[in-house]
Amino acid sequence: GEDGPSSGPSAAATAEYESSTGSDLFGSKPSNGEPRESRTLFELWSNLRCNDVFKTERPIPTKELFSGAIGLYNSIQDDPKLRIENKGAGGIFVELEVRQAGDKGRGIFALEDIPKGAKWRSSYDFTATFYHPNHYRSFLLGLERGTACDVMQWAYAEWDGVTDEA
């Protein structure tokens, strides 16, 4: 089992999602009527119908969307050292433009040459880090459906040299 309290979405949030979308967010329900959690990213992707989300051009995320996502992340993250300070200042040191890139979707483009080895961003100051799968799941399910699909598409895993966790 997993240690710590469950931080999955509330029953009310699940019911609201299902009634507004006509979809059972967690897939089929076991005989006791309780929702079955999406335990893998594939199941979350499928239950959120992310393939349908990406059939049309996705909008460029706004600063307000990022600010809301940071607030949600900080409300879920129980380790204060991992919370993101939302001071409005970015962690990017070069001029960038976000735009649609044809059939590739959205992209981030530097508006100036970046010399090899130059620091172009502040390491992980604005990076959400999850060490507990229920925290990541709660984060995804707390976002608007399309944004949750965006996060799953953009997210990556890496080894953490401090805790030796992925």
Salt bridges, closest charged atoms under 4 A:
GLU2 OE1 - ARG39 NH2 3.44
GLU18 OE1 - LYS29 NZ 3.41
GLU37 OE1 - ARG39 NH1 3.22
GLU37 OE2 - ARG137 NH1 3.56
ASP52 OD1 - LYS55 NZ 3.17
ASP78 OD2 - HIS135 NE2 3.90
GLU85 OE1 - LYS87 NZ 3.20
GLU97 OE1 - ARG99 NH1 2.47
ASP150 OD2 - ARG58 NH2 3.01
ASP150 OD1 - ARG106 NH2 2.72
